[in-house]
Amino acid sequence: MQPHFLSGSLAAVSLSLLAGACRPSLVELATQTGAPPEPPTTELAAATAVPLATIQASPEFAYAVVWAQENLEVRQPAGISSMAVASLPADQRGLGVSGAITLLGSSTWVEIFLPEGGSGWVNGWNLTEDVPAQDFCADPRPVDLANRFILALQNKDGVQLAQLASPKRGLIFRYDWWNPEVVFELGELTRFFDDPKVLNWGVNRDSGLAIEGSFGQVVLPQLEDVFTVAPAFSCNSLPAGNTAQEVVWPPEYENLNYIAFHRAAPAASSLNWRTWALGIEYVNGQPYLAVLVQYRGEI
């Protein structure tokens, strides 16, 4: 069977997902016009990190707070030991930047304009380009990104995967939304599928046992479990099956848009369902994969 592509925007349309073959295959999103699907055409950046100065401080874009568990302290001057002059809530959006940055060790600090007036400095890791949910779900490029991601899985192509990942963060996995992040830099992604390195992905809440193994042993089969079938597809919502636990987009990612793929359980009463959510970050106006979060049935 030839692979099928997602087609059209992420706006609310009637979804029709075609069944896949025995390995990860692309799926088709039916459009309102019924036009045939087109192959992806978006040009993506090379698999090298973009200098932080070019991706964290552009007055051309509005910014939002991310990766903040609670409030984000704004300091003057830059630096974790400097005086806090303001505190931004974790869901703060619509921030402007002056374009000024300063490098402190391995961190890049960005000067922002405060909503109430004045300015201060925050760690650039805690800023992301602010893309309203409505604009995101109408943008066809995340669909293209999803197609390329599925192709990278199908071909076990780490170089292709690295081209899709955020040049600012690399690619972050969470085995469950409540388990810790496992962060991969762009250089690590190029050898991702063959790397035998054993990693700790968190704990299994049902058994309390550690989840350990390489990406190929632990996470890849869970991804293939979803993308070898015709998963339900959604924008900024999390389809789920029966479970005794919460199904939550991690609060520290609240200002990060996502698309989700859901493989339903074989029976209505079964816990054997799985969803993968792909958090999308815009860098210089271009969407990239930043976070992959798994959801599954738990007791």
Secondary structure, 3 states (H helix, E strand, C coil): CCCCCCCCCCCCCCCCCCCCCCCCCCCCCCCCCCCCCCCCCCCCCCCCCCCHHHHCCCCCCCEEECCCCCCEEEEECCCCCCEEEEEECCCCCCEEEEEEEEEECCEEEEEEECCCCCEEEEEHHHEEECCCHHHHHCCCHHHHHHHHHHHHHHHCCHHHHHHHEECCCEEEEECCCCCCCEEECHHHHCCHHHCCCCEEEEECCCCCCEEEECHHHHCHHHHHHHHCCCCEEEECCCCCCCCCCCCCCCHHHCCCEEEEEEECCCCCCCCCCEEEEEEEEEECCEEEEEEEEEEECCC
